[in-house]
Every structure is written in structure tokens, then in C-alpha cells.
Amino acid sequence: MERVFSVSINEILKHVDREKLLRLTSDLVNIPSPTGEEKEIAEFYAAELDRIGLEVTLQEVEKDRPNVIAYLRGDGGGATLMFNGHMDTSITGKDKEITVSVPGQRPKAEVDGDWLYGLGASNMKNALAAYAVAAEALIKGGARIKGDLIIAAVVGEIEKAPVDQYQGPKYRGGGLGTLYAVTHGITADAAIIGEPTGMRVQIGNTGYVFAKISVKGVLQHTWSKEHGVDAIQKMVKVMKAVYDWEPEYQAKAKHPFMMPRISIGAIEGGFPYKPTFCPGFCNCYLHITMVPNQDPLEIKRDLEKLIADLRKDDPELDASVELYFMRKGYEIPENAYVARAVSRAHKAISGKEPERPSPYRYSVSSDGSILFNEAGIPSVTYGAGGISREPMKYSMYDGQRGEVVNIYNLAEVTKVYILAAMDICNQSPETVKSLSSSE
């Protein structure tokens, strides 16, 4: 169906300024914003949205951690669209252990041709810049929309959760900011999330659980270690069993286009300052993604059965399982209005039908699960990040050079956001909220 708007589309799109996108993304990258320390970037971004002419509020989630909520008001009668994105970065930029493995991860923005490098460049500060430039283009271009456009820049999206000695704001992520927003009055009929999908339209996400497996041992000094029980040695057996379990788990958790995954993300055991003891404890921490409508309790029971099976051959194995964070998955139909609107806009700008992500890409979380599961907001994920430079592939990281985004792609995605916003905000809320379409 052809969309008819009140002003020329080209008149609006000409206000998408690549240099402005580059400058604003660079400015955002240059403000450190690890999880728990989002205040400075929130205040900067709020000031930028206020300059553009939006109604801006800093919504305090917890002390010094505000969401930025901004409205471009429509004329009334249309659907409300939310542009949602997180301000926190996956790492701090000072993480010694992480920067050893990604030595090129730049804490500051650096430009190399059409490519911008820097912590947060791909995930996902480029999208925050795109939202601002898209809103400014709508205003400068004289676009008339019936429904409101909301920009929600949130804290604490990164997959983190407090556990054991790791407590405090810098570990409170996992969708904290968006969950706060939708339970404190911020809602919409549809949402677009600019996470790094490589310009592919994603209509859902797996959920995930964080699980802790604890193994107890018996302390003994090295000289008499045969009288102890080595918890690390026992954990090696458990970890092998977990790795071997993944194909069985994937076969059990079938889905038409999502493929869940399992990783052991961390291990901890013994006393580094006193390695003279055979270790009396060892913990491992798992990230297990799960398809929509899957019960986290099933995963806990599967892990407990895995341990019970190992104990048959090793009665000394003393292990337990704990789930310490979980987020359910979600999906919307391909013909949901917001999915079709983004796909139409992508084709109008690029001349091509958008691709869908690979099955494993759905194991990257987004706040779409919270928007849909907690507030009933149909959401798609679509962003410019997620395409690396060398070699060209779907990845946030350009080899050892760290996060990267292509500025040409970012400009194209910004135009897609504009067209999708004009489409969605000029439809009735009932049409947009529906999870099916007769088109």
C-alpha cells in the first residue's frame, strides 16, 4: 500500500546530515558510560534533544542513573512509536582482562574513512545519534505526524546481574532502564530498537538465564592433597558435561528461526593468594539462551539432572545449581505492522528487501523482550551497527580494532527510521498495535 504524506519525503530526508551523524556519534562515544555510570551521557543527550526541540525529561531509575525520555508530539489521533536504545556500554574501556583480548578496543572515537571506531560505536550509540537526527529532520522538513514519537535512551540494558561479591549499580543491567520506563508511564503502540543487526530486520529475541553451578570440595594442603577433594577437578567434569549437553538442549528447544546457545562465561575457584590448598570450592557461571515461551525452571532441572548423572559415577561430587537472573524471549509475526513498516522503509531507501538475521543472532538480547512481554509493545530490532570492515561480515567488532560502525550505513538507517516513523505515527493505534495485517 502506498503511503501519502503531507510534505515531500525528499524535503525531509535531505536533512539527514552524515557529518552531523558522525559528530554526534563521536561525541557520545567520547563520553564513558559503562553500566552504572550513565549520568554524564544522559545529561549530554538530553541537552541535544532539547536543542532540537523535543520535550525532554530525565527519568531517575536510581541515583545518578536517569533514562532520557523525549517526545516529538503529533497532531493527535495516530499511533505512538518509540525509538528505544541503551546508553551503557558492554565494558568500561578500562577492563584489563578484556582489553588484553581486544587490544584495539578504543575508548575514544576514531574515524577511518567511512568507518567510526570506539567503545559503543556499534552497540549502540550510533542509534542514539540516528534517533536525534531523524527527529530533527522531521521537524526541519515540516513533517506532520498524528501520533507521538518517543525517544527512550535507557540505562542498564547490558546483560549483567549482581551475583556473589559483584554487587552495586555497575552490575545492574539486563533491561533495568526499559523495565523502569514501561512500569512508570512510558508506553507506545510500537517500538524500533537500533541494536546492531547489520541492517537486518529482527522480529524477536531469545530469552536467557544466568545460572551458577557450585561445587564443594574438601581443603587440604598440597603435601596431603590426596586426603582432600579438589573442587576444580570436579568442576572440569561438570563443564565438559555442560558443553556436551548443548546439542541436546538445542534439539529440545526447537524454534522456526531462533537457535539457542550455551556458554560458560566465567569460573572461580580456590584462593589465588594461597594456592597451597587444593581448592575447597569452584563456581562456574553460565549464559543459556532460550526460545520464546520456554520455562527457565526446565533449564534448572536439566542442569540438576546432568549433575545427578555425573554423581552416579562420582559419589564425591557435591554440586548445586542456582538461577540468578532470567529474561524471557519474545517474537512478533512477520506481518505485524511495525515489522512491515520497517521492511517497507528499508526497501524504499536501499532498493532491496531486508534480510533476516541468522538463527544465532537472535541470542543477542535487546529490550524488545521487556517492551513486548511487560507492556505489550510490538518491537523490532534494526540498526546500522553489526557490520565489520575487515573482513566484511556481521559482527560488532572489526577484528582486533574493536567496535565499528559505517557512517554511510548509519545515514541510510536514519532515513529508514524517518520513513517508518511517518508511516507508523500516521496510522491508527489499533492498526499498529495489531499483531497481524491484512495488507
Backbone hydrogen bonds, N-H to C=O, Kabsch-Sander energy under -0.5 kcal/mol:
donor,donor_aa,acceptor,acceptor_aa,energy
5,F,3,R,-0.5
12,I,8,S,-1.1
12,I,9,I,-0.7
13,L,9,I,-2.9
14,K,10,N,-1.8
15,H,12,I,-1.7
16,V,13,L,-2.0
17,D,15,H,-1.1
18,R,16,V,-0.7
21,L,17,D,-2.3
22,L,18,R,-2.5
23,R,19,E,-2.7
24,L,20,K,-2.8
25,T,21,L,-2.4
26,S,22,L,-2.3
27,D,23,R,-2.7
28,L,24,L,-2.3
29,V,25,T,-2.7
30,N,26,S,-2.2
31,I,28,L,-1.2
35,T,89,T,-0.9
37,E,34,P,-2.7
39,K,64,D,-0.7
42,A,38,E,-2.3
43,E,39,K,-2.4
44,F,40,E,-2.0
45,Y,41,I,-2.8
46,A,42,A,-2.6
47,A,43,E,-1.9
48,E,44,F,-1.8
49,L,45,Y,-2.4
50,D,46,A,-2.2
51,R,47,A,-2.2
52,I,48,E,-1.7
53,G,49,L,-1.2
54,L,49,L,-2.2
55,E,71,Y,-2.4
56,V,54,L,-0.7
57,T,69,I,-2.6
59,Q,57,T,-0.7
59,Q,67,N,-2.6
60,E,58,L,-0.8
61,V,59,Q,-0.6
61,V,65,R,-2.2
62,E,65,R,-0.9
65,R,62,E,-2.4
67,N,59,Q,-3.2
68,V,153,A,-3.1
69,I,57,T,-2.8
69,I,67,N,-0.6
70,A,68,V,-0.5
70,A,151,I,-2.4
71,Y,55,E,-2.3
72,L,149,L,-2.9
73,R,71,Y,-0.6
75,D,145,I,-2.7
76,G,146,K,-3.4
79,A,424,I,-0.7
79,A,427,Q,-1.9
81,L,148,D,-2.3
82,M,190,A,-2.3
83,F,150,I,-3.5
84,N,82,M,-0.7
84,N,192,I,-2.4
85,G,152,A,-2.3
87,M,154,V,-2.8
88,D,154,V,-0.5
89,T,33,S,-1.5
96,K,94,K,-0.9
99,T,95,D,-2.9
100,V,96,K,-1.2
101,S,97,E,-0.8
101,S,98,I,-0.7
102,V,98,I,-1.8
104,G,400,Q,-1.1
105,Q,102,V,-2.1
106,R,104,G,-0.6
106,R,401,R,-0.5
110,E,117,Y,-2.1
112,D,115,W,-3.1
115,W,112,D,-1.6
116,L,405,V,-2.9
117,Y,110,E,-3.3
117,Y,115,W,-0.5
118,G,403,E,-1.6
119,L,106,R,-2.9
121,A,118,G,-2.5
124,M,122,S,-0.6
125,K,120,G,-2.6
126,N,120,G,-0.6
126,N,121,A,-0.7
127,A,124,M,-1.0
128,L,124,M,-1.0
129,A,125,K,-1.8
130,A,126,N,-2.2
131,Y,127,A,-2.7
132,A,128,L,-1.9
133,V,129,A,-2.5
134,A,130,A,-2.7
135,A,131,Y,-2.4
136,E,132,A,-2.3
137,A,133,V,-2.3
138,L,134,A,-2.1
139,I,135,A,-1.9
140,K,136,E,-3.1
141,G,137,A,-2.6
142,G,139,I,-1.2
143,A,138,L,-2.2
145,I,143,A,-0.6
147,G,425,C,-2.4
149,L,72,L,-2.5
150,I,81,L,-3.1
150,I,148,D,-0.5
151,I,70,A,-2.8
152,A,83,F,-3.1
152,A,150,I,-0.6
153,A,68,V,-2.6
153,A,151,I,-0.6
154,V,85,G,-2.8
154,V,152,A,-0.7
160,K,158,I,-1.7
163,V,166,Y,-1.6
166,Y,163,V,-2.5
167,Q,165,Q,-1.4
171,Y,168,G,-1.9
172,R,169,P,-1.6
173,G,160,K,-1.2
173,G,171,Y,-1.2
174,G,158,I,-3.3
175,G,156,G,-1.7
176,L,156,G,-1.9
177,G,155,V,-1.7
179,L,175,G,-2.5
180,Y,176,L,-2.1
181,A,177,G,-2.3
182,V,178,T,-2.6
183,T,179,L,-1.1
184,H,181,A,-1.4
186,I,181,A,-2.4
187,T,185,G,-0.8
189,D,80,T,-2.4
190,A,80,T,-1.2
191,A,378,P,-2.0
192,I,82,M,-2.6
193,I,380,V,-2.5
194,G,84,N,-1.0
194,G,192,I,-0.5
197,T,195,E,-1.5
198,G,385,G,-2.8
199,M,383,G,-3.0
201,V,355,E,-1.8
202,Q,200,R,-0.6
202,Q,381,T,-2.5
203,I,201,V,-0.5
205,N,330,Y,-2.0
206,T,362,Y,-3.1
207,G,290,M,-3.7
208,Y,327,R,-2.7
209,V,288,I,-2.3
210,F,325,F,-2.7
211,A,209,V,-0.6
211,A,286,L,-2.0
212,K,322,E,-3.4
213,I,211,A,-0.5
213,I,284,C,-2.7
214,S,212,K,-0.6
214,S,320,S,-2.3
215,V,282,C,-3.0
216,K,318,D,-2.7
217,G,280,G,-3.6
218,V,229,V,-1.9
220,Q,278,C,-0.7
222,T,276,T,-2.3
224,S,221,H,-1.5
225,K,222,T,-1.5
227,H,224,S,-2.2
228,G,225,K,-2.0
229,V,218,V,-1.8
231,A,229,V,-0.8
231,A,279,P,-2.4
234,K,230,D,-1.9
235,M,231,A,-2.2
236,V,232,I,-1.9
237,K,233,Q,-1.0
238,V,234,K,-1.5
239,M,235,M,-3.1
240,K,236,V,-2.2
241,A,237,K,-2.0
242,V,238,V,-2.1
243,Y,239,M,-2.6
244,D,240,K,-2.5
245,W,241,A,-1.3
246,E,242,V,-0.9
246,E,243,Y,-0.8
249,Y,245,W,-2.6
250,Q,246,E,-2.7
251,A,247,P,-2.0
252,K,248,E,-1.6
253,A,249,Y,-2.5
254,K,252,K,-1.2
259,M,359,P,-1.9
263,S,287,H,-2.1
265,G,263,S,-0.8
265,G,285,Y,-2.0
266,A,285,Y,-1.2
268,E,283,N,-2.6
270,G,281,F,-1.3
274,K,271,F,-1.9
277,F,274,K,-1.1
278,C,220,Q,-3.2
282,C,215,V,-2.0
283,N,268,E,-3.6
284,C,213,I,-2.3
285,Y,266,A,-2.6
286,L,211,A,-3.4
287,H,263,S,-2.6
288,I,209,V,-2.3
288,I,286,L,-0.5
289,T,261,R,-2.6
289,T,287,H,-0.5
290,M,207,G,-2.2
294,Q,291,V,-1.6
298,E,295,D,-1.3
299,I,295,D,-0.8
300,K,296,P,-1.8
301,R,297,L,-2.3
302,D,298,E,-2.3
303,L,299,I,-2.4
304,E,300,K,-2.3
305,K,301,R,-2.2
306,L,302,D,-2.2
307,I,303,L,-2.1
308,A,304,E,-2.4
309,D,305,K,-2.6
310,L,306,L,-1.6
311,R,307,I,-2.2
312,K,308,A,-0.9
313,D,309,D,-0.6
313,D,310,L,-1.0
314,D,310,L,-1.1
317,L,314,D,-2.2
318,D,216,K,-0.6
318,D,316,E,-0.5
319,A,317,L,-0.6
320,S,214,S,-2.0
322,E,212,K,-2.2
324,Y,210,F,-2.4
324,Y,322,E,-0.6
325,F,210,F,-1.0
327,R,208,Y,-2.6
330,Y,205,N,-2.1
332,I,203,I,-2.4
336,A,333,P,-1.8
337,Y,434,S,-1.0
340,R,336,A,-2.2
341,A,337,Y,-2.8
342,V,338,V,-2.1
343,S,339,A,-2.1
344,R,340,R,-2.8
345,A,341,A,-2.3
346,H,342,V,-2.6
347,K,343,S,-2.2
348,A,344,R,-2.4
349,I,345,A,-2.0
350,S,346,H,-3.1
351,G,347,K,-2.3
361,R,358,S,-1.1
362,Y,358,S,-0.7
362,Y,359,P,-0.7
363,S,360,Y,-2.1
364,V,361,R,-1.8
365,S,363,S,-0.6
369,S,366,S,-1.1
371,L,367,D,-2.6
372,F,368,G,-2.5
373,N,369,S,-2.5
374,E,370,I,-2.3
375,A,370,I,-0.9
375,A,371,L,-0.7
376,G,372,F,-1.5
377,I,371,L,-2.6
380,V,191,A,-1.9
381,T,202,Q,-2.6
382,Y,193,I,-2.8
382,Y,380,V,-0.5
386,G,404,V,-0.5
388,S,393,K,-2.9
393,K,391,P,-0.5
395,S,386,G,-0.7
395,S,393,K,-1.2
398,D,402,G,-2.7
399,G,397,Y,-1.2
401,R,398,D,-2.8
402,G,399,G,-0.6
404,V,396,M,-1.7
405,V,116,L,-1.8
407,I,114,D,-3.1
407,I,405,V,-0.5
410,L,406,N,-2.1
411,A,407,I,-2.2
412,E,408,Y,-2.1
413,V,409,N,-2.6
414,T,410,L,-2.3
415,K,411,A,-1.8
416,V,412,E,-1.8
417,Y,413,V,-2.5
418,I,414,T,-1.9
419,L,415,K,-2.4
420,A,416,V,-2.7
421,A,417,Y,-2.4
422,M,418,I,-2.5
423,D,419,L,-2.1
424,I,420,A,-3.0
425,C,421,A,-2.7
426,N,422,M,-0.6
426,N,423,D,-0.7
427,Q,424,I,-1.8
432,V,428,S,-2.0
433,K,429,P,-2.7
434,S,430,E,-1.1
